[in-house]
């Protein structure tokens, strides 16, 4: 795994997973939110975001967290060797964002752009609430464009993601012994 996309609904745990995977493997972590947002929750214009994303996607190694499927989808999909998809139920993602807000309200999370503190945003709640119905079909189409040499790993609960990280740690320990 040299170029990994970590995708799924907000609140699913994808950022936490991507950071942990990066720490374990030494592959650099890239947050699409940090590339896209400017201080004060100002959106980047398309050309500016495209330039930043293209520069990162052409790097030899990354673990890229985030969806943004409408922006340069083919570039990211074609460049990756692995897609890790958090396909969690709506209630799990809603609980995830509620916990996140409670734990970091008013501060900037590690994967966010500077000047974008955690906040209560009802439009964002609606996005997460409708994610499975509106965004999931788009992701399924997106995954349909993967090549035979690319891997798709799907988690339907957080325990599967934790087990996956434990397997990687065990594999690394076995390799370091030999």
C-alpha positions as CSV (number, residue, x, y, z in Angstrom):
1,X,0.0,0.0,0.0
2,X,1.7,3.1,-1.3
3,X,-1.2,5.3,-2.3
4,X,-4.3,4.7,-0.2
5,X,-7.7,6.5,-0.4
6,X,-9.7,6.3,2.8
7,X,-13.4,7.2,2.0
8,X,-16.8,7.1,3.7
9,X,-19.3,9.3,5.5
10,X,-18.2,12.0,7.9
11,X,-18.3,10.5,11.4
12,X,-17.4,7.0,10.3
13,X,-13.8,7.1,11.7
14,X,-12.0,7.4,8.4
15,X,-9.7,10.3,9.6
16,X,-8.7,8.5,12.8
17,X,-8.0,5.3,10.8
18,X,-6.0,7.1,8.1
19,X,-3.8,8.9,10.7
20,X,-3.2,5.6,12.6
21,X,-2.4,3.8,9.3
22,X,0.0,6.6,8.4
23,X,1.7,6.4,11.8
24,X,2.1,2.6,11.5
25,X,3.4,2.5,7.9
26,X,5.3,5.8,7.7
27,X,3.3,6.7,4.6
28,X,2.4,10.4,4.7
29,X,-1.2,11.4,5.7
30,X,-3.1,13.8,3.5
31,X,-6.4,15.3,4.5
32,X,-8.6,16.5,1.6
33,X,-10.4,18.8,4.1
34,X,-7.0,20.5,4.9
35,X,-6.3,20.9,1.2
36,X,-9.8,22.2,0.4
37,X,-10.8,24.6,3.3
38,X,-9.3,28.0,4.0
39,X,-9.5,29.7,7.4
40,X,-13.0,30.6,8.4
41,X,-14.5,27.7,6.5
42,X,-14.0,29.4,3.2
43,X,-14.1,27.0,0.2
44,X,-11.1,26.9,-2.2
45,X,-11.9,27.7,-5.8
46,X,-11.9,24.7,-8.1
47,X,-8.6,25.6,-9.9
48,X,-6.8,26.2,-6.7
49,X,-8.0,23.0,-5.1
50,X,-7.2,21.1,-8.3
51,X,-3.6,22.3,-8.3
52,X,-3.0,21.4,-4.6
53,X,-4.7,18.0,-5.1
54,X,-2.8,17.2,-8.3
55,X,0.5,18.0,-6.6
56,X,-0.2,15.6,-3.8
57,X,-1.8,12.9,-5.9
58,X,1.4,12.7,-8.0
59,X,3.6,12.0,-5.0
60,X,4.8,8.4,-4.8
61,X,3.3,7.7,-1.3
62,X,0.2,8.9,0.6
63,X,-2.8,8.0,2.6
64,X,-5.5,10.4,1.5
65,X,-8.5,10.9,3.8
66,X,-11.7,12.3,2.4
67,X,-14.3,12.0,-0.3
68,X,-14.8,15.1,-2.5
69,X,-15.9,12.7,-5.3
70,X,-16.8,15.5,-7.7
71,X,-13.2,16.9,-7.7
72,X,-10.7,15.1,-9.8
73,X,-12.2,11.7,-9.1
74,X,-10.3,9.9,-11.8
75,X,-6.9,11.4,-10.8
76,X,-7.2,10.1,-7.3
77,X,-8.8,6.8,-8.3
78,X,-6.3,6.1,-11.0
79,X,-3.3,7.0,-8.8
80,X,-4.2,4.9,-5.8
81,X,-3.4,1.2,-5.3
82,X,-5.9,0.7,-2.4
83,X,-9.3,2.2,-1.4
84,X,-10.4,1.7,2.1
85,X,-14.2,2.4,2.4
86,X,-16.0,3.0,5.6
87,X,-19.6,1.9,4.8
88,X,-21.1,2.3,8.2
89,X,-24.8,2.7,9.1
90,X,-26.2,6.2,9.4
91,X,-26.7,6.0,13.2
92,X,-23.0,5.1,13.7
93,X,-21.8,8.1,11.7
94,X,-24.3,10.5,13.4
95,X,-23.0,9.2,16.8
96,X,-19.5,9.7,15.5
97,X,-20.0,13.4,14.6
98,X,-21.8,14.1,17.8
99,X,-18.9,12.6,19.8
100,X,-16.4,14.6,17.7
101,X,-18.3,17.9,18.2
102,X,-18.6,17.2,22.0
103,X,-14.9,16.5,22.2
104,X,-13.4,19.2,20.0
105,X,-16.0,22.0,19.7
106,X,-14.3,25.3,19.1
107,X,-10.9,23.8,18.4
108,X,-9.3,22.8,15.1
109,X,-9.0,19.0,14.6
110,X,-5.6,17.7,13.3
111,X,-7.0,16.9,9.8
112,X,-8.7,20.3,9.3
113,X,-7.3,23.4,7.8
114,X,-6.1,26.1,10.2
115,X,-8.9,28.5,11.1
116,X,-11.6,25.9,10.8
117,X,-12.7,25.1,14.3
118,X,-15.2,22.3,15.1
119,X,-18.7,23.8,15.1
120,X,-22.4,22.9,15.0
121,X,-23.5,23.0,11.4
122,X,-27.0,21.8,10.6
123,X,-26.3,21.5,6.9
124,X,-23.5,19.1,7.8
125,X,-25.8,17.1,10.0
126,X,-28.2,16.8,7.0
127,X,-25.3,15.7,4.8
128,X,-24.4,12.9,7.1
129,X,-28.1,11.9,7.7
130,X,-28.7,11.6,3.9
131,X,-25.2,10.2,3.1
132,X,-26.2,6.6,2.5
133,X,-29.0,7.5,0.2
134,X,-27.3,10.3,-1.7
135,X,-23.6,9.8,-1.6
136,X,-23.2,6.0,-1.3
137,X,-24.5,5.3,-4.8
138,X,-22.0,7.7,-6.2
139,X,-19.2,5.9,-4.4
140,X,-20.3,2.6,-5.6
141,X,-20.1,3.9,-9.2
142,X,-16.7,5.4,-8.4
143,X,-15.5,2.0,-7.1
144,X,-16.7,0.4,-10.3
145,X,-13.9,2.2,-12.1
146,X,-11.2,0.5,-10.1
147,X,-8.7,-1.6,-12.1
148,X,-7.9,-5.2,-11.4
149,X,-4.6,-4.3,-9.8
150,X,-6.3,-2.0,-7.2
151,X,-7.7,-3.3,-3.9
152,X,-11.0,-2.3,-2.3
153,X,-11.3,-2.9,1.4
154,X,-14.7,-2.3,3.0
155,X,-15.5,-1.9,6.7
156,X,-19.1,-2.0,7.8
157,X,-18.3,-1.3,11.5
158,X,-15.4,0.3,13.4
159,X,-14.3,-3.1,14.9
160,X,-13.4,-4.3,11.4
161,X,-11.2,-1.2,11.0
162,X,-9.5,-1.8,14.4
163,X,-8.9,-5.5,13.5
164,X,-7.4,-4.5,10.2
165,X,-4.9,-2.2,11.9
166,X,-4.0,-4.9,14.4
167,X,-3.3,-7.3,11.4
168,X,-1.0,-4.7,9.9
169,X,0.8,-4.3,13.2
170,X,1.2,-8.1,13.6
171,X,2.5,-8.3,10.1
172,X,5.1,-5.6,10.7
173,X,6.2,-7.2,13.9
174,X,6.7,-10.6,12.1
175,X,8.7,-8.9,9.3
176,X,10.9,-7.0,11.8
177,X,11.7,-10.3,13.6
178,X,12.9,-11.9,10.3
